[in-house]
Amino acid sequence: MKSLTDTLLVSIDLSASENNAVLIVGRKKPNQSVEIVNAFDGEEAVALYKKLTTVKKGE
């Protein structure tokens, strides 16, 4: 794989309920605004959020 430096921003809205959760993934490049690259909803959004925020101990 070629050399890569990237900034991804992840935002989640769980205000209503986990069934109505929305997770948005954006990409930020220097001197540019954020570009939305993907969105997930419902259980998939919650599962991805938990996967991204759970600390794995011992690795």
Short mmCIF file of the C-alpha atoms (twelve columns), coordinates in Angstrom:
data_MODEL
# 
_entry.id   MODEL 
# 
loop_
_atom_site.group_PDB 
_atom_site.id 
_atom_site.type_symbol 
_atom_site.label_atom_id 
_atom_site.label_alt_id 
_atom_site.label_comp_id 
_atom_site.label_asym_id 
_atom_site.label_seq_id 
_atom_site.Cartn_x 
_atom_site.Cartn_y 
_atom_site.Cartn_z 
_atom_site.pdbx_PDB_model_num 
ATOM 1  C CA . MET A 1  0.000   0.000  0.000  1 
ATOM 2  C CA . LYS A 2  1.267   3.464  -0.795 1 
ATOM 3  C CA . SER A 3  1.952   5.990  1.963  1 
ATOM 4  C CA . LEU A 4  -1.253  7.492  3.358  1 
ATOM 5  C CA . THR A 5  -2.112  10.231 5.825  1 
ATOM 6  C CA . ASP A 6  -5.820  10.848 6.304  1 
ATOM 7  C CA . THR A 7  -8.161  12.415 8.834  1 
ATOM 8  C CA . LEU A 8  -11.549 10.818 9.391  1 
ATOM 9  C CA . LEU A 9  -14.189 12.350 11.642 1 
ATOM 10 C CA . VAL A 10 -16.952 10.232 13.152 1 
ATOM 11 C CA . SER A 11 -20.166 11.625 14.617 1 
ATOM 12 C CA . ILE A 12 -23.096 9.763  16.170 1 
ATOM 13 C CA . ASP A 13 -26.607 10.832 17.166 1 
ATOM 14 C CA . LEU A 14 -28.325 8.572  19.695 1 
ATOM 15 C CA . SER A 15 -30.745 11.229 20.952 1 
ATOM 16 C CA . ALA A 16 -33.964 9.412  20.018 1 
ATOM 17 C CA . SER A 17 -33.038 5.744  20.521 1 
ATOM 18 C CA . GLU A 18 -30.576 3.123  19.334 1 
ATOM 19 C CA . ASN A 19 -33.054 2.076  16.629 1 
ATOM 20 C CA . ASN A 20 -32.905 5.590  15.175 1 
ATOM 21 C CA . ALA A 21 -29.134 6.048  15.612 1 
ATOM 22 C CA . VAL A 22 -27.164 7.731  12.848 1 
ATOM 23 C CA . LEU A 23 -23.377 7.558  12.489 1 
ATOM 24 C CA . ILE A 24 -21.692 9.847  9.947  1 
ATOM 25 C CA . VAL A 25 -18.112 9.493  8.656  1 
ATOM 26 C CA . GLY A 26 -16.406 12.530 7.193  1 
ATOM 27 C CA . ARG A 27 -12.981 13.194 5.690  1 
ATOM 28 C CA . LYS A 28 -11.057 16.399 6.414  1 
ATOM 29 C CA . LYS A 29 -8.272  17.527 4.118  1 
ATOM 30 C CA . PRO A 30 -5.992  20.475 4.962  1 
ATOM 31 C CA . ASN A 31 -7.551  23.849 4.141  1 
ATOM 32 C CA . GLN A 32 -10.809 22.238 2.994  1 
ATOM 33 C CA . SER A 33 -14.187 21.655 4.578  1 
ATOM 34 C CA . VAL A 34 -15.335 18.231 5.789  1 
ATOM 35 C CA . GLU A 35 -16.610 15.871 3.093  1 
ATOM 36 C CA . ILE A 36 -19.191 13.277 4.195  1 
ATOM 37 C CA . VAL A 37 -18.028 9.898  2.899  1 
ATOM 38 C CA . ASN A 38 -20.448 7.458  4.531  1 
ATOM 39 C CA . ALA A 39 -23.431 7.116  6.847  1 
ATOM 40 C CA . PHE A 40 -24.832 4.229  8.871  1 
ATOM 41 C CA . ASP A 41 -28.093 3.894  10.770 1 
ATOM 42 C CA . GLY A 42 -29.800 1.776  13.399 1 
ATOM 43 C CA . GLU A 43 -28.037 -1.222 14.909 1 
ATOM 44 C CA . GLU A 44 -25.173 -0.986 12.423 1 
ATOM 45 C CA . ALA A 45 -24.412 2.571  13.569 1 
ATOM 46 C CA . VAL A 46 -24.388 1.545  17.238 1 
ATOM 47 C CA . ALA A 47 -22.213 -1.520 16.552 1 
ATOM 48 C CA . LEU A 48 -19.640 0.536  14.623 1 
ATOM 49 C CA . TYR A 49 -19.568 3.206  17.318 1 
ATOM 50 C CA . LYS A 50 -18.965 0.599  20.028 1 
ATOM 51 C CA . LYS A 51 -16.244 -1.045 17.943 1 
ATOM 52 C CA . LEU A 52 -14.485 2.279  17.394 1 
ATOM 53 C CA . THR A 53 -14.690 3.400  21.032 1 
ATOM 54 C CA . THR A 54 -14.014 0.168  22.948 1 
ATOM 55 C CA . VAL A 55 -10.480 -0.002 24.321 1 
ATOM 56 C CA . LYS A 56 -8.829  -3.367 23.775 1 
ATOM 57 C CA . LYS A 57 -6.627  -4.211 26.735 1 
ATOM 58 C CA . GLY A 58 -3.495  -6.283 26.398 1 
ATOM 59 C CA . GLU A 59 -2.887  -5.687 22.713 1 
# 
